Amino acid sequence: MTMKKLTRTNSIRTVIASLLGALALSGCGNQTTYDPVQSQLNSDSPGSSTIPSKVDIVLAVDDSGSTATIRNQLNASLMGFMNTLQAQSWDYRLTAIPLTRVESLSQITTSRHDSNWGSQWTAPYPGAPQTGGVPASFFRLPGAFSIPNWQNTSGTENGLRNIGTFLKTASVQNSFIRRDALLATIVFSNGDDTSDGNQTTWPFDPVPTVSANVLNGIRNAKGTALAPTVKLYAAVNTGGRGNCLGADAYHGGRYMSAAAALGGESYNLCTGNFSQILTSMSSHLQGQQLNFTTSYLFLENEPNVASIHVFKNSNGTTVEVPKNTGWTYIGHRTNFPAVTLPVPMNYKTGYVIQLLGNAQLTGSDTATVTYTPAGVHASP
């Protein structure tokens, strides 16, 4: 996103037993700063860090004979797009598929948070293990990732149905899609979808309404509970039939309708400004992150409950959240959802404070927790 970031600052290291003894003498505590969608960071030193939000992106590219220009211009824009994602602190995965047929997953490029980067790997947070990357057989460095020179002359374009089929394949489910990431597909096409039927003779006349069956094939790629985290975008001919990038183009009405139904946006492919299209898509994804809400804050160390103070930071104003009516401590939890709305996701483990009612964090809200670790007592 970013699917909102969490920041954490440790005023004193508390992870070493001898240092806990020093805390007992000094009477100092822990300070942890959060925002809605990620848990704390395991920082070994003072300072602040961010946990990048995750997004899995599929480029579904028209592979009909009239679309060589689309593929060439998209390839020319890809490196800038990936640099933008990296600069926006996304933990991203990116793959590409042909639009008119289903092919197996063949290549994935990623942010530097993937373990396949080796010595160039960047930890998503201090102390993070260098594990959990995509399978090495799929991994490509950004400079080695490109849209293949696909070509298909079948005359039909069951693009939406093909996207749904691709997303449900075992390799995609196991090696590409992450439950705690946004999933976004962007269609690049100078035609229109024919998944619900069309005239077989040229020029084809697609059925105007996209069926629920076709939409749900994409929407439920991560299961119905996580459907709100699945988005579709359409870079198509938004005008009437005519010349588009040197080729005859149909109005992409079905793709536009599907994008609206699946929480995305539509862009005019025929402007030829692919860099702007990709930038607009990333900006829209950033906005999606502001919809996430959390009811839980995660502490690294078991707290002395009596020492806990919770502060909510909203629109530049900080207020202390009252105990019992605004928050309650619910103890250690394993695989607990850091994100509670629109659906439970981003599961974390730690010592959990539950926020109640208006104390919950939404959008750009943040929270600060101060506490003394259990067993540490201030000197008189």
C-alpha positions as semicolon CSV with decimal commas, in nm:
position;residue;x (nm);y (nm);z (nm)
1;M;0,000;0,000;0,000
2;T;0,183;0,245;0,132
3;M;-0,066;0,010;0,284
4;K;0,003;0,231;0,584
5;K;0,336;0,214;0,754
6;L;0,422;0,164;1,119
7;T;0,706;0,341;1,288
8;R;0,869;0,246;1,613
9;T;1,129;0,415;1,831
10;N;1,303;0,253;2,125
11;S;1,431;0,502;2,378
12;I;1,640;0,229;2,542
13;R;1,732;-0,118;2,427
14;T;1,547;-0,375;2,631
15;V;1,626;-0,702;2,461
16;I;1,938;-0,790;2,662
17;A;1,903;-0,906;3,020
18;S;2,181;-0,689;3,152
19;L;2,022;-0,385;2,996
20;L;1,695;-0,468;3,169
21;G;1,887;-0,446;3,494
22;A;2,004;-0,101;3,398
23;L;1,644;-0,006;3,325
24;A;1,544;-0,119;3,673
25;L;1,798;0,118;3,819
26;S;1,715;0,410;3,596
27;G;1,335;0,375;3,604
28;C;1,320;0,422;3,223
29;G;1,072;0,244;2,997
30;N;0,999;0,156;2,637
31;Q;0,845;0,386;2,376
32;T;0,690;0,244;2,063
33;T;0,527;0,441;1,784
34;Y;0,280;0,280;1,542
35;D;0,046;0,351;1,262
36;P;-0,252;0,145;1,152
37;V;-0,140;-0,144;0,938
38;Q;0,187;-0,287;1,055
39;S;0,317;-0,421;1,382
40;Q;0,619;-0,305;1,573
41;L;0,973;-0,330;1,448
42;N;1,241;-0,520;1,633
43;S;1,492;-0,238;1,646
44;D;1,818;-0,293;1,832
45;S;1,906;0,074;1,864
46;P;1,741;0,414;1,902
47;G;1,592;0,564;1,589
48;S;1,293;0,504;1,368
49;S;1,218;0,271;1,079
50;T;0,927;0,182;0,854
51;I;0,780;-0,148;0,742
52;P;0,712;-0,125;0,366
53;S;0,361;-0,202;0,250
54;K;0,319;-0,495;0,015
55;V;0,165;-0,502;-0,332
56;D;0,157;-0,780;-0,594
57;I;0,110;-0,642;-0,946
58;V;0,013;-0,830;-1,264
59;L;0,054;-0,661;-1,603
60;A;-0,197;-0,821;-1,841
61;V;-0,080;-0,712;-2,186
62;D;-0,266;-0,739;-2,515
63;D;-0,079;-0,989;-2,730
64;S;-0,280;-0,956;-3,051
65;G;-0,100;-0,875;-3,373
66;S;-0,176;-0,503;-3,361
67;T;-0,019;-0,433;-3,022
68;A;0,358;-0,438;-3,073
69;T;0,366;-0,064;-2,999
70;I;0,192;-0,121;-2,666
71;R;0,447;-0,380;-2,559
72;N;0,742;-0,169;-2,672
73;Q;0,624;0,145;-2,495
74;L;0,536;-0,046;-2,182
75;N;0,883;-0,202;-2,171
76;A;1,034;0,144;-2,207
77;S;0,835;0,263;-1,903
78;L;0,883;-0,033;-1,671
79;M;1,212;0,065;-1,509
80;G;1,079;0,408;-1,417
81;F;0,767;0,245;-1,271
82;M;0,971;0,007;-1,057
83;N;1,193;0,291;-0,940
84;T;0,878;0,479;-0,835
85;L;0,751;0,180;-0,638
86;Q;1,088;0,147;-0,466
87;A;1,098;0,520;-0,386
88;Q;0,747;0,496;-0,238
89;S;0,872;0,218;-0,007
90;W;0,656;-0,054;-0,157
91;D;0,753;-0,415;-0,098
92;Y;0,640;-0,513;-0,446
93;R;0,624;-0,816;-0,671
94;L;0,561;-0,772;-1,044
95;T;0,483;-1,019;-1,319
96;A;0,337;-1,003;-1,672
97;I;0,098;-1,223;-1,869
98;P;-0,054;-1,223;-2,219
99;L;-0,415;-1,109;-2,225
100;T;-0,570;-1,337;-2,488
101;R;-0,453;-1,672;-2,347
102;V;-0,344;-1,830;-2,021
103;E;0,025;-1,902;-1,978
104;S;0,212;-2,033;-1,677
105;L;0,389;-1,801;-1,437
106;S;0,737;-1,750;-1,581
107;Q;0,904;-1,443;-1,428
108;I;0,875;-1,221;-1,121
109;T;1,069;-0,909;-1,040
110;T;1,066;-0,761;-0,692
111;S;1,173;-0,483;-0,463
112;R;1,501;-0,514;-0,278
113;H;1,316;-0,667;0,017
114;D;1,314;-1,006;-0,157
115;S;1,588;-1,242;-0,039
116;N;1,690;-1,323;-0,399
117;W;1,872;-0,988;-0,413
118;G;2,157;-1,146;-0,219
119;S;2,413;-0,887;-0,106
120;Q;2,188;-0,608;-0,238
121;W;1,897;-0,721;-0,022
122;T;1,741;-0,454;0,200
123;A;1,584;-0,560;0,528
124;P;1,220;-0,444;0,551
125;Y;1,283;-0,368;0,918
126;P;1,581;-0,399;1,154
127;G;1,647;-0,760;1,243
128;A;1,432;-0,906;0,963
129;P;1,555;-1,247;0,839
130;Q;1,671;-1,278;0,479
131;T;1,411;-1,541;0,396
132;G;1,079;-1,575;0,220
133;G;1,168;-1,471;-0,133
134;V;1,000;-1,585;-0,453
135;P;1,135;-1,912;-0,601
136;A;1,474;-1,848;-0,760
137;S;1,356;-2,000;-1,090
138;F;1,104;-1,713;-1,130
139;F;1,316;-1,428;-0,995
140;R;1,444;-1,158;-1,231
141;L;1,630;-0,842;-1,142
142;P;1,435;-0,537;-1,266
143;G;1,684;-0,479;-1,548
144;A;1,625;-0,833;-1,676
145;F;1,244;-0,816;-1,658
146;S;1,050;-0,732;-1,976
147;I;0,727;-0,797;-2,162
148;P;0,787;-1,084;-2,409
149;N;0,705;-1,044;-2,776
150;W;0,377;-1,232;-2,747
151;Q;0,157;-1,257;-3,058
152;N;-0,184;-1,417;-3,096
153;T;-0,423;-1,387;-3,388
154;S;-0,724;-1,579;-3,253
155;G;-0,964;-1,284;-3,298
156;T;-1,115;-1,313;-2,949
157;E;-0,997;-1,156;-2,626
158;N;-1,124;-1,338;-2,319
159;G;-0,897;-1,118;-2,111
160;L;-1,094;-1,090;-1,786
161;R;-1,162;-1,462;-1,772
162;N;-0,796;-1,539;-1,851
163;I;-0,679;-1,310;-1,570
164;G;-0,902;-1,489;-1,322
165;T;-0,778;-1,829;-1,440
166;F;-0,414;-1,721;-1,414
167;L;-0,459;-1,585;-1,060
168;K;-0,605;-1,917;-0,945
169;T;-0,321;-2,137;-1,080
170;A;-0,117;-2,319;-0,817
171;S;0,214;-2,154;-0,906
172;V;0,064;-1,806;-0,875
173;Q;-0,110;-1,888;-0,547
174;N;0,203;-2,045;-0,398
175;S;0,482;-1,834;-0,546
176;F;0,343;-1,489;-0,626
177;I;0,033;-1,384;-0,431
178;R;0,079;-1,282;-0,065
179;R;-0,222;-1,272;0,167
180;D;-0,093;-0,958;0,339
181;A;-0,044;-0,763;0,015
182;L;-0,271;-0,568;-0,213
183;L;-0,321;-0,754;-0,542
184;A;-0,351;-0,529;-0,847
185;T;-0,389;-0,624;-1,214
186;I;-0,358;-0,362;-1,487
187;V;-0,486;-0,440;-1,836
188;F;-0,319;-0,287;-2,143
189;S;-0,534;-0,340;-2,452
190;N;-0,653;-0,166;-2,769
191;G;-0,949;-0,404;-2,786
192;D;-1,229;-0,508;-2,554
193;D;-1,297;-0,815;-2,345
194;T;-1,504;-1,100;-2,494
195;S;-1,522;-1,331;-2,189
196;D;-1,905;-1,337;-2,190
197;G;-1,937;-1,403;-2,562
198;N;-1,917;-1,212;-2,890
199;Q;-1,981;-1,243;-3,262
200;T;-1,718;-1,467;-3,410
201;T;-1,701;-1,266;-3,730
202;W;-1,497;-0,947;-3,760
203;P;-1,566;-0,694;-3,622
204;F;-1,664;-0,862;-3,296
205;D;-1,940;-0,720;-3,079
206;P;-1,881;-0,809;-2,712
207;V;-2,168;-0,865;-2,473
208;P;-2,186;-0,525;-2,297
209;T;-2,236;-0,638;-1,937
210;V;-1,958;-0,817;-1,749
211;S;-2,106;-1,117;-1,570
212;A;-2,065;-1,173;-1,196
213;N;-1,898;-1,503;-1,275
214;V;-1,620;-1,332;-1,472
215;L;-1,575;-1,056;-1,213
216;N;-1,564;-1,303;-0,925
217;G;-1,293;-1,500;-1,100
218;I;-1,066;-1,202;-1,034
219;R;-1,227;-1,062;-0,719
220;N;-1,196;-1,387;-0,524
221;A;-0,840;-1,475;-0,629
222;K;-0,740;-1,457;-0,260
223;G;-1,071;-1,591;-0,127
224;T;-1,390;-1,401;-0,059
225;A;-1,270;-1,263;0,277
226;L;-0,979;-1,081;0,111
227;A;-1,172;-0,970;-0,199
228;P;-1,152;-0,600;-0,099
229;T;-0,772;-0,617;-0,135
230;V;-0,796;-0,720;-0,504
231;K;-0,800;-0,437;-0,761
232;L;-0,824;-0,411;-1,141
233;Y;-0,708;-0,121;-1,360
234;A;-0,772;-0,068;-1,730
235;A;-0,543;0,113;-1,975
236;V;-0,761;0,097;-2,286
237;N;-0,916;0,306;-2,561
238;T;-1,158;0,517;-2,356
239;G;-1,307;0,681;-2,667
240;G;-1,487;0,549;-2,973
241;R;-1,343;0,308;-3,225
242;G;-1,055;0,459;-3,415
243;N;-0,681;0,486;-3,453
244;C;-0,484;0,429;-3,134
245;L;-0,104;0,414;-3,136
246;G;-0,106;0,336;-3,507
247;A;-0,365;0,058;-3,499
248;D;-0,742;0,020;-3,511
249;A;-0,878;0,021;-3,155
250;Y;-1,214;-0,070;-3,005
251;H;-1,368;0,108;-2,708
252;G;-1,258;-0,086;-2,399
253;G;-1,594;-0,056;-2,226
254;R;-1,598;-0,398;-2,059
255;Y;-1,249;-0,352;-1,915
256;M;-1,352;-0,009;-1,787
257;S;-1,667;-0,153;-1,630
258;A;-1,465;-0,430;-1,460
259;A;-1,212;-0,176;-1,327
260;A;-1,492;0,026;-1,170
261;A;-1,645;-0,287;-1,015
262;L;-1,311;-0,401;-0,873
263;G;-1,206;-0,076;-0,710
264;G;-0,964;0,044;-0,975
265;E;-0,952;0,316;-1,239
266;S;-0,938;0,348;-1,618
267;Y;-0,680;0,535;-1,825
268;N;-0,667;0,635;-2,190
269;L;-0,411;0,407;-2,353
270;C;-0,421;0,609;-2,674
271;T;-0,237;0,905;-2,523
272;G;0,075;0,692;-2,542
273;N;0,193;0,827;-2,206
274;F;0,257;0,494;-2,038
275;S;0,475;0,645;-1,769
276;Q;0,186;0,866;-1,660
277;I;-0,055;0,572;-1,664
278;L;0,170;0,369;-1,436
279;T;0,229;0,668;-1,208
280;S;-0,146;0,727;-1,180
281;M;-0,197;0,363;-1,091
282;S;0,063;0,376;-0,813
283;S;-0,095;0,695;-0,679
284;H;-0,435;0,528;-0,667
285;L;-0,286;0,232;-0,482
286;Q;-0,137;0,473;-0,228
287;G;-0,485;0,608;-0,170
288;Q;-0,619;0,258;-0,110
289;Q;-0,391;0,228;0,190
290;L;-0,573;0,510;0,366
291;N;-0,881;0,290;0,393
292;F;-0,716;0,043;0,630
293;T;-0,798;0,038;1,001
294;T;-0,647;-0,142;1,296
295;S;-0,780;-0,215;1,642
296;Y;-0,455;-0,364;1,773
297;L;-0,106;-0,248;1,869
298;F;0,174;-0,501;1,908
299;L;0,449;-0,476;2,172
300;E;0,777;-0,664;2,143
301;N;0,818;-0,715;2,519
302;E;0,564;-0,821;2,780
303;P;0,460;-0,498;2,952
304;N;0,393;-0,404;3,311
305;V;0,026;-0,335;3,242
306;A;0,000;-0,067;3,509
307;S;0,274;0,131;3,331
308;I;0,108;0,141;2,986
309;H;0,008;0,476;2,838
310;V;-0,142;0,498;2,488
311;F;-0,148;0,819;2,284
312;K;-0,335;0,865;1,956
313;N;-0,193;1,105;1,697
314;S;-0,454;1,228;1,446
315;N;-0,440;1,529;1,213
316;G;-0,147;1,676;1,403
317;T;-0,314;1,645;1,745
318;T;-0,199;1,402;2,015
319;V;-0,430;1,293;2,297
320;E;-0,393;1,023;2,559
321;V;-0,635;0,735;2,516
322;P;-0,809;0,641;2,844
323;K;-0,766;0,290;2,976
324;N;-1,070;0,058;2,972
325;T;-1,288;0,292;2,764
326;G;-1,023;0,354;2,494
327;W;-0,792;0,055;2,520
328;T;-0,740;-0,272;2,701
329;Y;-0,446;-0,511;2,724
330;I;-0,531;-0,861;2,599
331;G;-0,196;-1,036;2,642
332;H;0,021;-1,237;2,404
333;R;-0,136;-1,336;2,074
334;T;-0,001;-1,547;1,788
335;N;-0,096;-1,478;1,424
336;F;-0,328;-1,194;1,515
337;P;-0,454;-0,949;1,247
338;A;-0,275;-0,615;1,250
339;V;-0,530;-0,491;0,995
340;T;-0,895;-0,527;1,094
341;L;-1,077;-0,338;0,815
342;P;-1,172;-0,381;0,536
343;V;-1,080;-0,742;0,615
344;P;-0,856;-0,908;0,876
345;M;-0,505;-0,941;0,731
346;N;-0,133;-0,889;0,793
347;Y;-0,111;-1,134;1,082
348;K;0,145;-1,062;1,354
349;T;0,260;-1,206;1,687
350;G;0,328;-1,010;2,004
351;Y;0,185;-0,860;2,320
352;V;-0,135;-0,691;2,213
353;I;-0,320;-0,376;2,314
354;Q;-0,675;-0,361;2,177
355;L;-0,806;-0,017;2,078
356;L;-1,173;0,049;2,139
357;G;-1,427;0,266;1,958
358;N;-1,293;0,601;1,840
359;A;-0,943;0,509;1,957
360;Q;-0,900;0,275;1,657
361;L;-0,650;0,395;1,397
362;T;-0,763;0,477;1,045
363;G;-0,593;0,644;0,752
364;S;-0,289;0,846;0,857
365;D;-0,357;0,811;1,232
366;T;-0,066;0,691;1,445
367;A;-0,030;0,581;1,805
368;T;0,246;0,597;2,063
369;V;0,274;0,352;2,350
370;T;0,498;0,401;2,651
371;Y;0,547;0,120;2,902
372;T;0,789;-0,049;3,137
373;P;0,868;-0,415;3,061
374;A;0,725;-0,671;3,302
375;G;0,954;-0,737;3,593
376;V;1,124;-0,398;3,565
377;H;1,044;-0,157;3,845
378;A;1,145;0,205;3,884
379;S;1,376;0,286;4,173
380;P;1,221;0,497;4,451
